[in-house]
Amino acid sequence: MRGTTFPLLLSTLCHLSLAIPWSAQNQHPFAPVPKSPEITGTVTSERQDAVKEAFLFAWNGYKNYSWGADENRPVSNTPSNSRNGWGATIVDSLDTLWLMGLQDDFALARKHVAKINWRDTRKNLVDAFETNIRYIGGLLGAYDLSGDHLFLDKAIELADLLLPIFDSPTGLPYQFIDFSSGQPVKSGYPRGASILAEIGSFQLEFTHISQLTGNWTYHHKAQRANDFFDGLRRTHQYPPGLFPILVDIDNGEFTTTQITYGGLGDSFYEYLIKQFILSDGTNDQLHRLSLESVQSLEKYLLSSPVNRTDLVFLAQLVDGKQRNGMDELVCL
């Protein structure tokens, strides 16, 4: 979700880090960070202009060649629809348009959003995770910035259609849903397992809808995932706060031993910290889960090449042993 500010996120990370024993913090010491040169207002303005110019280049390409589609293919300048054809780029760009002061384009995007029919899925299954983070997250960010109730109303419409994904025996979400029938659909992984990153990436948006509407059904549905993982603490055979990336949603059993902060695991850990921020730092469960995950990351996942302790990577765990390999999604 896009309502989190970087200063608040950084302060929370620092708070969590201070709770980690000094010996653990210095298991892999980093070189001192050089002091940044003083940045003048002129430099800041130039950088802002450069970012805005880059955004407008991409935005205008999409607007000119693929308006209304999910994406624009940048080489062929042809449309692509990987997110049910509702205009993912438009919804995902709403907050950026607002923050950059591009009010004419924001108004144009609003007109598109007003016409979206969520039930028109082009006869495809709906990926619940992607739909939540791209569409519901984008709409809530636009509402928080603009106060325009259209965006909140559209987010609620979509969240209502997604609710059946939580109707599993464990309360953990299915990966897909068929909007035409309202039936949730399991993943293609063995035993129809759901992905850790996806299981843990509904709570921000659904809790925020509850905060805005006073209807706590959304929060309670998504919260069951937090309760599930918190409930494993006494019987969990893995490092505290770290969980394998695939879960059988019928019985809650993990179907792999692989643990990673990278792809398939990443946003589970990201959302723990952001949920703690959303609670104004008052939720003990989220504080505990976040802290344990960071402590175990330091203890079990950090890795350096032989004779290069100045380089630190984030490994994976497979069968309890480190496996060297770090993808770009580790950078939360």
Secondary structure, DSSP 8 states (H G I E B T S, - for coil): -TT--HHHHHHHHHHHHHTS-HHHHTSS------------HHHHHHHHHHHHHHHHHHHHHHHHH-TTSSEEETTTTEEE-SSTTS-HHHHHTHHHHHHTT-HHHHHHHHHHHHH--TT--TT--EEHHHIIIIIIHHHHHHHHHH--HHHHHHHHHHHHHHGGGG-STTS---SEEETTTTEEE--SSGGG-EEHHHHTSSHHHHHHHHHHHS-THHHHHHHHHHHHHHTTTTT--S-TT---SEE-TTT--BS---B-SSTTTHHHHHHHHHHHHHTTT--HHHHHHHHHHHHHIIIIIEE--TT-TT--EE-EEETTEEE----GGG--
